[in-house]
Amino acid sequence: MARPVQQKFRHLRAAYRSGLEATVAAALAAAGVAFQYETIKVPFTQPEKQRKYCPDVILENGIVCELKGLFVADDRAKHLLVKAQYPDLDLRLVYSNPNAKLNKGSATTYADWSAKHGFKYAKKAIPTEWIVEPPNEASLAVLRSLGWKPGA
């Protein structure tokens, strides 16, 4: 029974995303059933995936440094999530070029993005000032809670 309906309404396929959708729509229409096809969009939140972030450098004073050449959208999203979920973690960025643009045609640089989102950043090296800073006890507490041990 589905086959004759499918053939009879073959011209409808162009209006639908799949043959099954066209077949079902044709069957509903043939049966005189009123329906609407893709007329609204329902917003939803995709469940989070459990991920793990492995920082590049952790200084003994609790400063976490991520070293970035390219700083793509996925990296930016990851760092915003880590910052939001661990607000006491002192996460900083070291760019090979902080004046690089986020993407082609963007006016925003890596430095601009960092400033906007409250990340300290440096160019090409971890600054001596970061190394000699007094211990950040809140960041150290987060690191210890994650299993980090100084001097390991």
LOSE-745690 format. One line per field, with one value per atom (N, C-alpha, C, O): atom name; x, y, z. Coordinates in steps of 0.02 Angstrom, whole numbers, plus 50000, padded with zeros to 5 digits. Layout:
// LOSE-745690
atom <- (CA	...)
east <- (X	...)
north <- (Y	...)
up <- (Z	...)
//
This chain:
// LOSE-745690
atom <- (N	CA	C	O	N	CA	C	O	N	CA	C	O	N	CA	C	O	N	CA	C	O	N	CA	C	O	N	CA	C	O	N	CA	C	O	N	CA	C	O	N	CA	C	O	N	CA	C	O	N	CA	C	O	N	CA	C	O	N	CA	C	O	N	CA	C	O	N	CA	C	O	N	CA	C	O	N	CA	C	O	N	CA	C	O	N	CA	C	O	N	CA	C	O	N	CA	C	O	N	CA	C	O	N	CA	C	O	N	CA	C	O	N	CA	C	O	N	CA	C	O	N	CA	C	O	N	CA	C	O	N	CA	C	O	N	CA	C	O	N	CA	C	O	N	CA	C	O	N	CA	C	O	N	CA	C	O	N	CA	C	O	N	CA	C	O	N	CA	C	O	N	CA	C	O	N	CA	C	O	N	CA	C	O	N	CA	C	O	N	CA	C	O	N	CA	C	O	N	CA	C	O	N	CA	C	O	N	CA	C	O	N	CA	C	O	N	CA	C	O	N	CA	C	O	N	CA	C	O	N	CA	C	O	N	CA	C	O	N	CA	C	O	N	CA	C	O	N	CA	C	O	N	CA	C	O	N	CA	C	O	N	CA	C	O	N	CA	C	O	N	CA	C	O	N	CA	C	O	N	CA	C	O	N	CA	C	O	N	CA	C	O	N	CA	C	O	N	CA	C	O	N	CA	C	O	N	CA	C	O	N	CA	C	O	N	CA	C	O	N	CA	C	O	N	CA	C	O	N	CA	C	O	N	CA	C	O	N	CA	C	O	N	CA	C	O	N	CA	C	O	N	CA	C	O	N	CA	C	O	N	CA	C	O	N	CA	C	O	N	CA	C	O	N	CA	C	O	N	CA	C	O	N	CA	C	O	N	CA	C	O	N	CA	C	O	N	CA	C	O	N	CA	C	O	N	CA	C	O	N	CA	C	O	N	CA	C	O	N	CA	C	O	N	CA	C	O	N	CA	C	O	N	CA	C	O	N	CA	C	O	N	CA	C	O	N	CA	C	O	N	CA	C	O	N	CA	C	O	N	CA	C	O	N	CA	C	O	N	CA	C	O	N	CA	C	O	N	CA	C	O	N	CA	C	O	N	CA	C	O	N	CA	C	O	N	CA	C	O	N	CA	C	O	N	CA	C	O	N	CA	C	O	N	CA	C	O	N	CA	C	O	N	CA	C	O	N	CA	C	O	N	CA	C	O	N	CA	C	O	N	CA	C	O	N	CA	C	O	N	CA	C	O	N	CA	C	O	N	CA	C	O	N	CA	C	O	N	CA	C	O	N	CA	C	O	N	CA	C	O	N	CA	C	O	N	CA	C	O	N	CA	C	O	N	CA	C	O	N	CA	C	O	N	CA	C	O	N	CA	C	O	N	CA	C	O	N	CA	C	O	N	CA	C	O	N	CA	C	O	N	CA	C	O	N	CA	C	O	N	CA	C	O	N	CA	C	O	N	CA	C	O	N	CA	C	O	N	CA	C	O	N	CA	C	O	N	CA	C	O	N	CA	C	O	N	CA	C	O	N	CA	C	O)
east <- (50041	50000	50043	50026	50099	50142	50173	50183	50187	50220	50176	50202	50113	50073	50067	50067	50061	50055	50120	50120	50177	50242	50249	50271	50231	50236	50188	50205	50127	50076	50097	50080	50134	50153	50228	50257	50259	50330	50348	50402	50305	50318	50324	50352	50298	50301	50370	50385	50413	50478	50519	50558	50513	50552	50535	50577	50475	50454	50475	50467	50500	50517	50590	50622	50616	50687	50703	50761	50655	50668	50608	50553	50621	50567	50515	50455	50537	50490	50444	50383	50472	50430	50379	50321	50401	50355	50301	50243	50319	50271	50219	50159	50242	50196	50151	50091	50179	50140	50087	50030	50107	50060	50004	49946	50021	49970	49922	49862	49949	49906	49859	49799	49888	49848	49794	49736	49812	49764	49708	49651	49724	49673	49634	49588	49651	49615	49634	49596	49693	49715	49752	49799	49730	49763	49828	49829	49882	49946	49988	49975	50040	50088	50157	50172	50198	50264	50317	50319	50360	50415	50395	50425	50346	50323	50349	50344	50378	50407	50476	50494	50513	50578	50574	50555	50593	50590	50661	50703	50674	50741	50752	50706	50814	50832	50906	50944	50925	50995	51022	50995	51074	51104	51141	51178	51131	51166	51241	51270	51272	51344	51379	51356	51434	51477	51531	51557	51548	51602	51668	51683	51707	51771	51824	51809	51886	51942	51989	52005	52012	52059	52126	52130	52177	52245	52286	52310	52295	52333	52405	52434	52433	52501	52552	52596	52545	52595	52558	52512	52579	52553	52613	52659	52613	52667	52655	52598	52707	52703	52659	52634	52650	52609	52535	52495	52516	52446	52423	52364	52467	52449	52451	52501	52397	52390	52399	52363	52445	52460	52444	52468	52405	52391	52430	52425	52468	52510	52475	52461	52462	52422	52457	52479	52460	52478	52413	52396	52376	52308	52260	52268	52212	52162	52093	52061	52072	52011	51949	51954	51891	51828	51818	51794	51835	51828	51871	51850	51932	51976	51946	51947	51920	51891	51831	51824	51789	51730	51752	51723	51803	51828	51853	51837	51892	51920	51866	51871	51815	51759	51722	51702	51713	51680	51722	51695	51786	51831	51829	51824	51833	51832	51766	51766	51711	51646	51638	51608	51664	51656	51708	51697	51763	51816	51838	51893	51794	51809	51870	51900	51891	51950	52015	52069	52011	52071	52101	52068	52164	52199	52226	52285	52184	52200	52221	52183	52280	52308	52330	52341	52335	52351	52416	52430	52456	52518	52511	52507	52509	52499	52565	52608	52573	52630	52621	52670	52558	52544	52477	52425	52476	52412	52375	52316	52409	52377	52345	52318	52349	52316	52241	52214	52207	52134	52101	52128	52042	52006	51992	51996	51974	51963	51968	51972	51968	51974	51917	51858	51934	51884	51863	51825	51887	51869	51913	51973	51885	51925	51952	51997	51926	51945	52008	52014	52055	52118	52113	52066	52162	52165	52169	52138	52208	52215	52149	52131	52111	52045	51999	51965	51999	51956	51974	51931	52039	52063	52041	52016	52050	52031	51955	51933	51917	51844	51821	51773	51855	51832	51872	51864	51914	51949	52007	52023	52039	52098	52161	52166	52208	52273	52309	52299	52349	52384	52453	52467	52495	52563	52581	52546	52637	52661	52725	52775	52722	52779	52813	52851	52803	52837	52796	52757	52807	52775	52815	52875	52783	52820	52849	52819	52906	52938	52891	52890	52852	52805	52756	52739	52735	52689	52726	52697	52788	52826	52840	52839	52852	52870	52810	52817	52750	52690	52683	52702	52656	52643	52592	52555	52591	52544	52472	52450	52435	52363	52329	52319	52312	52287	52222	52211	52178	52114	52127	52096	52172	52189	52223	52210	52269	52303	52253	52261	52202	52151	52114	52100	52097	52063	52108	52086	52170	52217	52225	52225	52232	52238	52175	52179	52117	52054	52050	52013	52087	52089	52145	52155	52181	52234	52304	52351	52312	52378	52420	52395	52484	52530	52590	52620	52606	52664	52728	52736	52772	52836	52833	52883	52774	52767	52794	52792)
north <- (49940	50000	50063	50112	50063	50121	50136	50194	50084	50094	50134	50181	50117	50158	50231	50276	50241	50310	50347	50404	50312	50343	50362	50418	50319	50333	50388	50433	50385	50434	50505	50553	50512	50578	50592	50631	50560	50568	50642	50664	50680	50751	50791	50846	50765	50800	50796	50836	50750	50740	50804	50815	50845	50907	50952	50992	50947	50990	50961	50995	50900	50866	50846	50842	50834	50818	50745	50728	50702	50631	50599	50626	50541	50503	50482	50482	50464	50445	50503	50493	50563	50621	50633	50647	50627	50637	50584	50599	50522	50467	50478	50470	50495	50507	50567	50564	50620	50679	50663	50685	50624	50604	50561	50570	50515	50473	50514	50502	50562	50605	50646	50652	50675	50714	50671	50693	50610	50565	50546	50534	50544	50526	50587	50581	50646	50707	50733	50770	50714	50735	50802	50808	50851	50916	50912	50882	50941	50941	50998	51026	51015	51065	51033	50990	51052	51023	51077	51128	51065	51109	51183	51224	51198	51267	51305	51366	51269	51303	51274	51221	51310	51286	51285	51334	51229	51220	51225	51182	51276	51282	51229	51211	51204	51156	51162	51189	51136	51136	51066	51019	51059	50993	50976	51017	50915	50896	50903	50890	50924	50933	50866	50815	50867	50808	50817	50872	50764	50767	50770	50726	50820	50830	50838	50847	50835	50848	50896	50890	50944	50994	50981	50976	50977	50965	51028	51040	51068	51131	51117	51066	51164	51157	51164	51122	51217	51232	51252	51293	51222	51243	51265	51226	51328	51355	51336	51325	51333	51314	51362	51343	51423	51472	51467	51508	51417	51406	51438	51434	51470	51500	51446	51410	51441	51392	51429	51478	51406	51441	51395	51339	51421	51386	51421	51482	51383	51410	51400	51343	51454	51450	51483	51540	51445	51473	51494	51554	51446	51459	51456	51414	51500	51503	51500	51552	51440	51430	51433	51433	51435	51442	51388	51403	51326	51272	51284	51271	51309	51326	51381	51378	51432	51488	51465	51484	51424	51398	51357	51362	51315	51272	51315	51302	51366	51408	51447	51458	51468	51502	51453	51472	51391	51341	51325	51321	51316	51302	51360	51350	51420	51480	51484	51501	51470	51473	51419	51430	51359	51303	51303	51271	51337	51341	51415	51433	51457	51529	51547	51600	51504	51518	51496	51513	51459	51437	51496	51529	51509	51566	51544	51525	51547	51524	51583	51631	51578	51632	51603	51543	51647	51626	51657	51716	51617	51642	51629	51571	51682	51677	51687	51725	51652	51666	51735	51771	51755	51821	51846	51829	51885	51908	51956	51971	51981	52027	51991	52023	51924	51886	51894	51901	51893	51900	51833	51780	51836	51775	51732	51671	51764	51729	51778	51839	51752	51794	51846	51828	51907	51960	51988	52036	51959	51983	52042	52042	52090	52146	52128	52163	52076	52058	52016	51966	52036	51999	51952	51955	51907	51863	51905	51889	51958	52003	52035	52038	52058	52087	52037	52053	51976	51924	51910	51904	51906	51892	51947	51932	52009	52065	52065	52077	52053	52052	51999	52010	51942	51886	51879	51830	51928	51928	51880	51858	51863	51819	51862	51905	51852	51884	51846	51786	51883	51851	51882	51937	51845	51869	51847	51808	51874	51858	51816	51837	51757	51712	51681	51633	51706	51678	51693	51740	51652	51665	51721	51713	51777	51833	51817	51779	51846	51837	51858	51828	51910	51934	51879	51874	51838	51783	51731	51703	51718	51666	51685	51641	51749	51771	51795	51815	51792	51812	51769	51710	51797	51756	51701	51708	51648	51594	51617	51658	51592	51605	51547	51494	51557	51503	51473	51413	51516	51490	51445	51392	51466	51425	51361	51308	51366	51306	51257	51196	51282	51238	51200	51140	51235	51203	51149	51093	51167	51119	51057	51001	51068	51010	50967	50906	50999	50961	50917	50868	50936	50899	50847	50813	50842	50791	50816	50777	50880	50908	50911	50928	50894	50898	50940	50927	50992	51033	50992	50945	51009	50976	50906	50871	50887	50819	50815	50761)
up <- (50000	50000	50000	49966	50037	50039	49971	49952	49934	49869	49821	49790	49812	49765	49789	49747	49854	49879	49864	49842	49876	49864	49790	49775	49745	49674	49654	49615	49681	49663	49682	49648	49738	49762	49754	49792	49706	49694	49684	49705	49653	49641	49705	49705	49760	49824	49857	49902	49835	49867	49869	49916	49819	49817	49876	49897	49903	49958	50026	50077	50028	50091	50091	50038	50149	50156	50142	50128	50144	50131	50097	50096	50069	50038	50090	50075	50150	50202	50219	50226	50227	50243	50187	50200	50125	50068	50068	50055	50084	50085	50140	50128	50199	50255	50241	50253	50215	50199	50146	50151	50097	50044	50073	50055	50118	50148	50190	50189	50228	50268	50223	50236	50171	50124	50091	50085	50071	50038	50087	50066	50151	50201	50225	50266	50199	50218	50287	50317	50311	50377	50371	50332	50409	50409	50449	50503	50423	50458	50431	50378	50470	50448	50448	50490	50401	50395	50407	50373	50456	50474	50476	50442	50516	50520	50581	50584	50630	50688	50704	50678	50745	50770	50846	50877	50876	50948	50976	50962	51016	51044	51098	51135	51103	51155	51170	51130	51227	51246	51239	51268	51200	51192	51256	51283	51280	51342	51335	51282	51389	51388	51384	51410	51350	51346	51399	51409	51433	51481	51443	51402	51456	51423	51477	51536	51455	51500	51467	51407	51505	51481	51515	51576	51475	51501	51490	51434	51543	51535	51514	51532	51476	51452	51509	51516	51549	51601	51665	51663	51720	51786	51827	51840	51846	51887	51960	51980	51999	52070	52110	52163	52086	52123	52105	52128	52064	52048	51983	51966	51947	51883	51829	51822	51791	51737	51671	51659	51630	51567	51508	51504	51463	51400	51345	51337	51308	51255	51188	51168	51152	51091	51032	51036	50979	50914	50882	50882	50855	50831	50889	50934	50890	50944	50911	50902	50893	50855	50899	50961	50868	50904	50957	51012	50942	50991	51053	51109	51042	51098	51141	51202	51108	51144	51186	51244	51156	51192	51251	51306	51242	51296	51354	51412	51339	51392	51429	51489	51394	51427	51474	51529	51452	51494	51556	51611	51546	51603	51652	51713	51627	51670	51709	51768	51675	51708	51761	51814	51747	51793	51849	51901	51839	51889	51896	51877	51923	51925	51967	51956	52014	52054	52021	52045	51966	51931	51894	51854	51907	51876	51808	51802	51758	51690	51647	51639	51619	51577	51510	51503	51461	51393	51369	51382	51336	51304	51230	51208	51191	51119	51082	51104	51027	50985	50953	50941	50940	50913	50939	50910	50994	51020	50975	50985	50923	50876	50817	50772	50816	50763	50769	50825	50713	50712	50728	50713	50760	50778	50717	50720	50662	50599	50542	50553	50483	50423	50422	50429	50414	50411	50478	50480	50533	50599	50618	50602	50653	50679	50748	50772	50779	50847	50848	50812	50889	50896	50956	50996	50961	51019	51083	51133	51081	51138	51156	51215	51106	51118	51152	51201	51126	51154	51226	51269	51240	51308	51356	51410	51336	51378	51390	51446	51338	51344	51394	51431	51395	51437	51501	51537	51516	51580	51587	51643	51532	51534	51530	51485	51575	51567	51511	51503	51473	51418	51409	51434	51374	51360	51289	51257	51266	51198	51202	51231	51172	51159	51219	51210	51279	51337	51400	51402	51450	51515	51548	51559	51563	51592	51661	51699	51675	51741	51797	51850	51784	51835	51857	51916	51809	51826	51869	51916	51852	51886	51959	52003	51971	52039	52080	52137	52050	52088	52150	52150	52203	52263	52246	52198	52285	52271	52269	52311	52221	52216	52252	52222	52315	52357	52330	52335	52302	52275	52215	52209	52172	52113	52134	52107	52183	52209	52238	52230	52273	52302	52247	52253	52193	52137	52108	52096	52096	52066	52110	52085	52176	52222	52220	52223	52215	52214	52150	52148	52099	52036	52035	51985	52090	52095	52079	52076	52068	52053	52116	52170	52109	52164	52143	52091	52182	52163	52161	52201	52116	52110	52080	52078	52055	52027	51957	51926)
//
